[in-house]
């Protein structure tokens, strides 16, 4: 199975890259809240995925870019649902 330009590869990139950034941020700054906003790591993860989408589409890896977008939207939807349940 070729993974070079596939939605599966995009999903892997879209999940693993922000997860690695999240772990690195949590390791380097364990109790940090930046500007009273604990959501800064989420925004960094979104930014990383947007950068990867841009690179994928520039290099004609359309399916991979679609997979990264799918992972980004799915994780943000899950985050909104989790926070909504926590607030209620």
C-alpha positions in Angstrom: 0.0 0.0 0.0 1.4 3.4 -1.0 1.2 6.0 1.7 2.9 8.8 0.0 -0.2 10.7 -1.1 -3.1 9.1 0.8 -5.7 10.3 3.3 -4.3 7.8 5.8 -0.9 9.4 5.7 -2.6 12.8 6.2 -4.5 11.5 9.2 -1.3 10.3 10.7 0.5 13.6 10.2 -2.6 15.5 11.3 -2.7 13.6 14.6 1.0 12.9 15.4 2.6 16.3 14.7 0.2 18.3 17.0 0.4 15.5 19.6 4.2 15.7 19.6 4.0 19.5 19.9 1.5 19.2 22.8 3.7 16.7 24.7 6.8 18.9 24.1 4.9 22.0 25.4 3.6 20.1 28.4 7.1 18.9 29.1 8.8 22.3 28.8 6.1 24.4 30.4 4.2 22.1 32.8 2.2 24.7 34.8 2.2 27.6 32.4 -0.9 29.5 31.4 -0.1 32.1 28.8 -2.1 35.3 29.0 -4.7 33.5 31.2 -5.5 31.3 28.2 -4.8 27.6 28.6 -5.8 27.1 24.9 -2.5 28.3 23.4 -1.3 24.7 22.8 -4.5 24.0 20.8 -3.8 27.0 18.6 -0.2 25.9 18.0 -1.6 22.5 17.0 -4.0 24.1 14.6 -1.2 26.2 13.2 1.0 23.2 12.6 -1.7 21.4 10.8 -2.5 24.5 8.6 1.2 24.7 7.7 1.3 21.0 6.8 -1.9 21.4 4.6 -0.2 24.3 2.8 2.9 22.2 2.2 0.9 19.2 1.0 -1.1 21.3 -1.5 2.1 23.0 -2.7 3.7 19.7 -3.4 0.6 18.2 -5.2 -0.1 15.8 -2.3 -3.8 16.6 -2.4 -5.0 13.4 -0.6 -2.5 13.9 2.2 -3.7 17.5 2.6 -7.3 16.4 2.8 -6.3 13.8 5.5 -4.6 16.5 7.6 -7.7 18.8 7.3 -9.9 15.9 8.3 -7.8 15.2 11.4 -7.8 18.9 12.3 -11.6 19.3 12.0 -12.3 16.1 13.8 -10.0 17.0 16.7 -11.4 20.5 17.0 -15.0 19.1 16.9 -14.1 16.6 19.6 -12.5 19.4 21.7 -15.6 21.6 21.4 -17.9 18.7 22.4 -15.7 17.8 25.4 -15.5 21.4 26.6 -19.3 21.8 26.2 -19.9 18.7 28.3 -17.4 20.0 30.9 -19.1 23.4 31.1 -22.7 22.0 31.3 
